[in-house]
Amino acid sequence: MLETRGYRVLTAKSGEEALLAFRRGAIDLVLSDLLMPQMDGNELIGRLKEFAPEIPMILISGTVKSGDRAGNADAFLAKGSSAPAELLEKIRIMIARKRGPKRGTCGMPFASKALDGNHSHFEKAIAS
């Protein structure tokens, strides 16, 4: 879904793999599932925020319907309760806020690039 909107997508199969990818840099947004093996999404986001607190991070869950367990995330979306358009809009807004006001006078919007992962284990959006 994100790729069809012009986002570049990278995936990680585990929290540890996501940490390594994150430390390589050029990340503007992280989208993580709450339930993952070895490290849940909330713990992952907490660790990522220690490294780069300015990066917006969204936690999603198909089992938890409220953000009670999403304490480290900037936003929470329940799978099945949120339309894909809502996720895309939240990503667009969060990346725009991180980047700040547009520069230049050409009137062309910034091209956001994001990374997204496997819906069953780990998802993250990263923009370059």
C-alpha positions, 0 to 999 in steps of 0.5 A: 500500500505504501509503495503505491503512494511513492514510499520506498519500503524496507522490512525487518523480521524482528525487533533486533533486525529493525534496530540495525536498520534504524541505526543505518539512518535516513529514517523519517517514520517507523510503523511497528506491529505491537505483537512480534516475537522476542521484542514487542513493538512498544519495547522496540519503539522505546529503544528507537526513541532513545536513539532518535526521539524526533522520529515519529513512530506509529504502533498498530495492533490487531489484538489490542483495540486501544493505545493502552500498551502503546506508551512509547509510540506517537500514535496508535492505530487498531488494525481493522478499526482504521481505514487504509486512508487513515493510516496514509494520512497519519503517515503523511502528516507525521512526516510533514511535521518532522520535516517542518515547513516547506522550503522554496517557492516552487509550490511542489510538495516534498516527496515522502519516501517510506518503508513498510514491512510484513503485516503479520510480524513487523511493520515500519515506515521509513522515509529517506 
